[in-house]
Amino acid sequence: MAGMSSEILDAQVREIIRRALSDVAPEIDLDTIDPAKDLREQADVDSVGFLTFVIGLHRGLNIEIPDADAPKLITLNGCAEYLMDRLNRR
Amino acid sequence: MPALGADMQFGTVVSWRVKPGDVVKRGDVVVLVETEKGVVEVEIFENGVIESLVITPGQKVPVGATLAILGGDGAQSAATDTARVVSTPVKAAAIEPSRPTATTPMMEEEAVKRPVPQAPQMLEATARPRISPFARKRAAELGVELSAIAGTGEGGAVQVSDVERAAATATKITAETTSRKEKGLDPAAMRRVIAAAMARSKREIPHYYLATMIDMHRALDWLAAENAKRSVTQRILYSALLIRAVALAVRSTPELNGFCVDGAFQPAEAIHVGVAISLRQGGLINPAIHDVDKKSVDEVMASMLDLVNRARTGHLRSSELSDGTITVTNLGEQGVESVYGVIYPPQVAIVGFGTIIERPVARDGLLGARRIIEATLAADHRVSDGHRGGRFLCEVGRLLQEPEKL
C-alpha cells in the first residue's frame, strides 16, 4: 500500500464495508448508520449476520481477522479504524 | 404442487429447470415455486424422465395439483404427481379439510387472479364468446384472453370497452405480481401463513412448558479457544453447539422428534432440526438442517450459515422447508432471557434458548459468576409427558458441559 494516499484507502475501505453490509442488510443505507454506535443494533443484524459481515470484510480486503478482534468491528468507526490500521501495516 | 410447510395451500410456478425428455434423479431441482415464504427450489424425489410439463410459469395452483408428468425408466410410465415428493405427514396436514378463517383472503386472491390470461392454447377449448370483430382485434392488440372478458353488451356480447377494462385489470395484477417478485415475498401473505399455522397450533396442540438454566461457561471457553485457532470463515457460533446438543439429546427421547397427524404420532427416523429464522422484511421461516445427529459441529455451523443466508435471500429448497422434525428458536440475541415457543405443526416440540447472562451461581458452596442460558421446551402433551420432556432438557444441559464431544 506504499505510496497510496490515505484518501484513496479510505474510499476503498468504505466501499468494502458498504458491500459487506449489503450482503446481510441490503435495505440499509450506510449513510443512515451512526458510525459511533453499535452497527448490529442499528441494522438489526444477528450473530449469523455479523459473522457474514466480518467474512465479507475478510474477503473484500484479503486480511485475516482474528476472533478476538471482532468486537472492534461492531461500529462503523471501529471498522474503518481497524481496517485502515491493518492495511497500513501490510 | 408440494406442500412446502404445514399451511401452504397454493403455489405459483416461477420457472422450470427441466424440459420434456430430461432425465431426472432424486434430489434434482426441477422447478422454482413461489409461496408466501418466497421462491423455493423444488426437488424431485423419484428417478425418471420428464414426459411433459403441465403447468406453465405464472400459473398459481393448489397444493396437490399435477405440475408435470414423470415417466418411469422403461416399463412403467405412470403419471407422477410431484406432490408425492413431499413427506406424507406434512402433506396430510396441509390438505386437512378444516380451514382456518385466516386463509380466506388467499381464496379471494385466487378468485381475482384466475381471469388473468395464462395459456393461449386454452383459447380453442373454451366456448367462443360473442364479440365484435373490432373488439376481437383490440383484444389481440392488448393481449387479453377472450374467455377472461365479461361482456356487458347485448346478450353478454363483448364490447371494446370490456376489452380495455379487462386489459387494465390484467396489467394491474401483473404489476402487483411483478413488484411482489422483486421483494421476494409478500409480508401480508406471510403474516397470514404464520397466523394460520400458529392458530392451528394453539387450537389443536395441548402444549406443556418446561425451563431450565444451563451453565454455558465451559462451552463458551472451549469455543473461544477453538475460534482463536480458526480463520474467520471456519468460525463456530454457539448456536451450532445448541443445535447439535438438541439433536443428540432427542435421540433418547424420540417422542419429541416427529409429527402428530390426526392425533397419531409418527416418530421421525432422521433428526432434521428446524431453525427459526426471522426475515428482514418481517415474518419468520423455519427451514431444516438435515441429519444434525450425523453431522459434526463444523458441518452444522456451515449448514446453518448457508441456510440463514439463503433464507434471507429467498433461495431455499423444498426439502429444507418441509422436512423439520423438531425446531430450535434462539431469540436470546434480542436480549430476552427466555422464549416459550409455539410448536410448528405437525411437529411435536420446539426448544427455545434465551440470551446468555452472567449470573451469580453457587457451586460447591462457593459463589461465582457463570455465563448461563435459559433453555425451554414446549412439547405436545398428546405425544409426551413432562417427565420425558424434563429428561430431554437435562440431557441438553449435560451435553453442553462437554462441548469437545459435541
Interface residues (C-beta under 8 A of the other chain):
Chain A: D23 V24 A25 P26 E27 D44 D46 S47 V48 G49 L51 T52 V54 I55 H58 E64 I65 P66 D67 A68
Chain B: A224 N227 A228 R230 S231 V232 T233 R235 L237 S239 S278 R280 M304 L305 V308 N309 R312 E333
